[in-house]
Amino acid sequence: MARVFFPQFKRGRKGIKVFRETILEAAKKTGVEIISECGGKGECGKCMVRIEKGEENLSSPTDTEKKFNLGKNERLACQTRIVGSGDI
């Protein structure tokens, strides 16, 4: 199980524990809004997030993500699953 931290969390707040969920699903659980005009289908690219640490705890980029030519440490929140245990 991994702990996910969002920049919107107040300083000192603990991350939420998640496993096998997408970053978008984890964000919704905490009330953090990530824009996703396509409803999480990987079609709009609006849910791009920057991963600051813990990339090794995430699924490999999907073919859908690769179509968007994302930069280093950028992922689509709707396509990226949390699969490891550590801080993200």
Backbone as ProteinMPNN parsed JSONL, in Angstrom:
{"seq_chain_A": "MARVFFPQFKRGRKGIKVFRETILEAAKKTGVEIISECGGKGECGKCMVRIEKGEENLSSPTDTEKKFNLGKNERLACQTRIVGSGDI", "coords_chain_A": {"N_chain_A": [[0.833, -1.169, 0.0], [0.55, 2.195, -0.814], [1.329, 5.62, 0.086], [-0.233, 8.559, -0.809], [0.421, 11.894, -1.585], [-0.899, 15.108, -2.037], [-0.377, 18.361, -3.449], [-2.226, 20.123, -2.434], [-2.722, 19.368, 0.146], [-2.576, 20.301, 3.54], [0.286, 21.52, 5.262], [2.103, 19.059, 6.985], [0.027, 17.252, 7.034], [-0.972, 13.881, 6.821], [-0.457, 11.529, 4.17], [-2.854, 9.787, 2.029], [-3.736, 6.344, 2.177], [-3.433, 4.06, -0.405], [-4.07, 1.549, -2.947], [-3.75, -0.016, -6.006], [-5.46, 1.754, -7.214], [-6.295, 4.433, -9.456], [-4.476, 7.511, -9.82], [-6.271, 9.558, -10.165], [-8.639, 8.493, -9.035], [-7.795, 8.271, -6.369], [-7.402, 10.967, -5.77], [-10.026, 11.96, -5.931], [-11.159, 10.682, -3.719], [-10.113, 12.145, -1.618], [-11.082, 14.63, -1.974], [-9.677, 16.29, -3.604], [-9.576, 18.09, -6.513], [-9.107, 17.09, -9.783], [-8.956, 18.003, -13.046], [-10.839, 16.368, -15.499], [-12.039, 16.057, -18.298], [-12.932, 14.045, -19.996], [-13.915, 12.127, -18.381], [-12.173, 10.29, -17.274], [-11.238, 8.547, -19.215], [-8.932, 8.746, -20.643], [-8.804, 10.353, -22.89], [-8.75, 13.149, -23.137], [-6.515, 14.355, -21.928], [-6.385, 16.266, -19.959], [-5.973, 15.678, -17.296], [-3.33, 15.632, -16.561], [-0.63, 15.106, -14.415], [2.138, 15.967, -12.291], [4.724, 13.978, -11.168], [6.426, 13.957, -8.25], [7.907, 12.313, -6.578], [8.458, 8.786, -6.018], [7.871, 7.377, -8.344], [8.47, 4.779, -8.99], [6.543, 3.32, -7.748], [4.359, 3.282, -9.305], [2.207, 2.272, -12.033], [3.397, 1.198, -15.27], [3.717, 3.514, -18.028], [0.781, 3.773, -19.991], [-0.354, 2.761, -23.298], [-2.143, 4.658, -24.123], [-1.332, 6.921, -22.632], [1.173, 7.342, -23.77], [0.565, 8.413, -26.25], [0.175, 11.069, -25.773], [2.629, 12.247, -25.514], [3.978, 12.999, -23.075], [5.962, 14.892, -20.738], [9.024, 14.408, -18.821], [8.454, 12.793, -15.753], [5.748, 13.329, -15.893], [2.382, 12.323, -15.9], [-0.788, 10.812, -16.809], [-3.446, 11.221, -14.698], [-5.725, 9.649, -14.737], [-4.972, 7.3, -15.916], [-2.838, 6.236, -14.594], [-1.908, 3.854, -12.352], [-1.587, 3.071, -8.89], [0.706, 0.951, -7.711], [2.695, 0.022, -6.071], [4.407, 0.087, -2.863], [4.973, 2.783, -0.962], [5.916, 6.254, -0.677], [4.23, 8.666, -2.617]], "CA_chain_A": [[0.0, 0.0, 0.0], [1.324, 3.435, -0.926], [0.722, 6.852, 0.596], [-0.235, 9.592, -1.838], [0.355, 13.266, -1.084], [-1.249, 16.103, -3.042], [0.094, 19.689, -3.025], [-3.305, 20.819, -1.745], [-2.732, 18.965, 1.555], [-1.933, 21.253, 4.443], [1.591, 21.089, 5.764], [2.036, 18.132, 8.099], [-1.051, 16.281, 6.893], [-0.51, 12.582, 6.333], [-1.015, 11.106, 2.888], [-3.871, 8.745, 2.1], [-3.234, 5.025, 1.792], [-4.143, 3.537, -1.569], [-3.424, 0.473, -3.692], [-4.427, -0.44, -7.228], [-6.364, 2.791, -7.697], [-5.616, 5.441, -10.26], [-4.237, 8.759, -9.094], [-7.527, 10.301, -10.243], [-9.539, 7.925, -8.019], [-7.266, 8.65, -5.057], [-7.667, 12.398, -5.593], [-11.46, 12.121, -5.657], [-11.401, 10.235, -2.338], [-9.676, 13.165, -0.664], [-11.691, 15.91, -2.304], [-8.785, 17.066, -4.468], [-10.136, 18.082, -7.857], [-8.234, 17.035, -10.954], [-9.822, 18.138, -14.219], [-10.87, 15.199, -16.373], [-13.2, 16.317, -19.146], [-13.391, 12.821, -20.66], [-14.415, 11.188, -17.377], [-11.167, 9.294, -16.921], [-11.05, 7.586, -20.307], [-7.637, 8.953, -21.288], [-9.012, 10.958, -24.198], [-8.592, 14.61, -23.19], [-5.19, 14.769, -21.464], [-6.505, 17.36, -18.989], [-5.645, 15.23, -15.935], [-1.884, 15.463, -16.446], [-0.065, 15.456, -13.112], [3.601, 15.853, -12.202], [5.116, 13.076, -10.093], [7.642, 14.487, -7.626], [8.692, 11.181, -6.068], [7.739, 7.523, -5.929], [7.449, 6.88, -9.651], [8.638, 3.317, -9.004], [5.336, 2.735, -7.159], [3.27, 3.492, -10.254], [2.174, 1.405, -13.207], [4.12, 1.691, -16.449], [2.853, 4.334, -18.885], [-0.084, 3.028, -20.904], [-0.291, 3.205, -24.693], [-2.925, 5.896, -24.161], [-0.476, 8.005, -22.139], [2.269, 7.563, -24.723], [0.055, 9.227, -27.353], [0.191, 12.478, -25.379], [4.022, 12.73, -25.464], [4.166, 13.699, -21.806], [7.337, 15.145, -20.342], [9.585, 13.619, -17.729], [7.696, 12.827, -14.502], [4.35, 13.685, -16.128], [1.516, 11.166, -16.148], [-2.221, 11.081, -16.778], [-3.973, 10.719, -13.424], [-6.764, 8.64, -14.975], [-4.364, 6.089, -16.468], [-1.722, 5.805, -13.758], [-2.318, 3.097, -11.162], [-0.645, 2.968, -7.781], [0.9, -0.496, -7.612], [3.753, -0.313, -5.118], [4.227, 0.587, -1.5], [5.921, 3.855, -0.695], [5.305, 7.576, -0.775], [4.095, 9.218, -3.967]], "C_chain_A": [[0.885, 1.241, 0.0], [0.59, 4.576, -0.232], [0.87, 7.908, -0.486], [-0.405, 10.948, -1.173], [0.021, 14.189, -2.251], [-0.798, 17.473, -2.552], [-0.961, 20.459, -2.235], [-3.385, 20.456, -0.263], [-2.045, 20.036, 2.385], [-0.636, 20.657, 4.959], [1.408, 20.18, 6.981], [0.926, 17.101, 8.001], [-0.506, 14.99, 6.301], [-1.177, 12.252, 5.005], [-2.08, 10.041, 3.087], [-3.267, 7.434, 1.616], [-4.092, 4.473, 0.663], [-3.354, 2.392, -2.199], [-4.325, 0.074, -4.842], [-5.481, 0.55, -7.716], [-5.58, 3.704, -8.622], [-5.379, 6.67, -9.383], [-5.515, 9.589, -9.085], [-8.516, 9.802, -9.19], [-9.095, 8.316, -6.615], [-7.551, 10.118, -4.764], [-9.127, 12.632, -5.238], [-11.797, 11.733, -4.226], [-11.101, 11.326, -1.319], [-10.302, 14.525, -0.924], [-10.803, 16.819, -3.127], [-9.314, 16.948, -5.897], [-9.033, 18.08, -8.913], [-9.166, 17.057, -12.158], [-9.687, 16.898, -15.098], [-12.124, 15.298, -17.232], [-13.764, 15.063, -19.801], [-13.909, 11.783, -19.665], [-13.445, 10.074, -17.047], [-10.907, 8.25, -17.982], [-9.713, 7.733, -21.024], [-7.736, 9.601, -22.645], [-8.67, 12.445, -24.259], [-7.203, 15.093, -22.772], [-5.205, 15.863, -20.412], [-6.071, 16.968, -17.582], [-4.148, 14.977, -15.751], [-1.425, 15.941, -15.074], [1.449, 15.274, -13.166], [3.919, 15.0, -10.98], [6.436, 13.576, -9.517], [8.519, 13.401, -7.024], [7.82, 9.94, -6.065], [7.267, 6.948, -7.245], [7.56, 5.354, -9.751], [7.422, 2.598, -8.417], [4.121, 2.859, -8.069], [3.35, 2.495, -11.402], [3.006, 2.02, -14.33], [3.176, 2.554, -17.28], [2.061, 3.462, -19.857], [0.122, 3.528, -22.33], [-1.049, 4.52, -24.859], [-2.077, 7.077, -23.721], [0.615, 8.351, -23.152], [1.841, 8.442, -25.896], [0.136, 10.72, -27.045], [1.601, 13.066, -25.296], [4.291, 13.56, -24.215], [5.644, 13.861, -21.49], [7.778, 14.236, -19.207], [8.772, 13.86, -16.458], [6.262, 13.303, -14.675], [3.565, 12.429, -16.481], [0.075, 11.637, -16.229], [-2.784, 10.433, -15.521], [-4.993, 9.605, -13.628], [-6.197, 7.311, -15.446], [-3.309, 5.476, -15.56], [-2.221, 5.13, -12.49], [-1.191, 3.053, -10.145], [-0.491, 1.48, -7.483], [1.954, -0.915, -6.595], [3.424, 0.176, -3.725], [5.344, 1.569, -1.198], [5.204, 5.178, -0.827], [5.332, 8.073, -2.211], [3.675, 10.672, -3.83]], "O_chain_A": [[1.862, 1.311, 0.745], [-0.616, 4.503, 0.005], [1.961, 8.126, -1.014], [-1.263, 11.128, -0.31], [0.596, 14.06, -3.332], [-0.833, 17.728, -1.348], [-0.625, 21.35, -1.455], [-4.043, 21.155, 0.507], [-1.04, 20.608, 1.962], [-0.492, 19.44, 5.073], [0.648, 20.501, 7.895], [0.883, 16.167, 8.801], [0.322, 15.012, 5.391], [-2.315, 12.646, 4.751], [-2.202, 9.462, 4.167], [-2.394, 7.423, 0.749], [-5.318, 4.424, 0.762], [-2.142, 2.276, -2.016], [-5.523, -0.145, -4.661], [-6.312, 0.2, -8.555], [-4.35, 3.743, -8.577], [-6.009, 6.836, -8.339], [-5.809, 10.255, -8.093], [-9.163, 10.608, -8.523], [-9.924, 8.652, -5.769], [-7.902, 10.472, -3.639], [-9.431, 13.419, -4.341], [-12.627, 12.379, -3.586], [-11.758, 11.418, -0.283], [-10.073, 15.47, -0.169], [-11.129, 17.989, -3.332], [-9.478, 15.846, -6.421], [-8.156, 18.943, -8.931], [-10.062, 16.22, -12.271], [-8.584, 16.442, -15.398], [-13.148, 14.69, -16.921], [-14.95, 15.019, -20.128], [-14.298, 10.684, -20.06], [-13.861, 9.012, -16.583], [-10.403, 7.17, -17.675], [-9.392, 6.941, -21.91], [-6.848, 9.424, -23.478], [-8.332, 12.952, -25.328], [-6.761, 16.147, -23.229], [-4.146, 16.344, -20.01], [-5.825, 17.844, -16.752], [-3.748, 14.198, -14.886], [-1.782, 17.031, -14.628], [1.968, 14.519, -13.989], [3.434, 15.275, -9.882], [7.448, 13.613, -10.217], [9.739, 13.549, -6.965], [6.593, 10.03, -6.104], [6.358, 6.118, -7.268], [6.825, 4.722, -10.51], [7.291, 1.384, -8.577], [2.994, 2.579, -7.66], [4.412, 1.949, -11.702], [3.279, 3.221, -14.329], [1.962, 2.35, -17.245], [2.6, 2.537, -20.465], [0.703, 4.592, -22.544], [-0.647, 5.385, -25.636], [-2.096, 8.126, -24.365], [0.933, 9.522, -23.357], [2.671, 9.144, -26.475], [0.163, 11.542, -27.961], [1.754, 14.259, -25.035], [4.775, 14.689, -24.299], [6.474, 13.062, -21.924], [7.013, 13.413, -18.705], [8.445, 15.001, -16.13], [5.614, 13.651, -13.687], [4.021, 11.588, -17.255], [-0.252, 12.732, -15.771], [-2.615, 9.233, -15.306], [-5.115, 8.714, -12.788], [-6.884, 6.291, -15.377], [-2.929, 4.319, -15.741], [-2.877, 5.756, -11.658], [-0.01, 3.005, -10.491], [-1.441, 0.825, -7.056], [2.083, -2.102, -6.295], [2.31, 0.62, -3.446], [6.521, 1.207, -1.184], [3.997, 5.208, -1.068], [6.325, 7.919, -2.922], [3.495, 11.36, -4.834]]}, "name": "protein", "num_of_chains": 1, "seq": "MARVFFPQFKRGRKGIKVFRETILEAAKKTGVEIISECGGKGECGKCMVRIEKGEENLSSPTDTEKKFNLGKNERLACQTRIVGSGDI"}
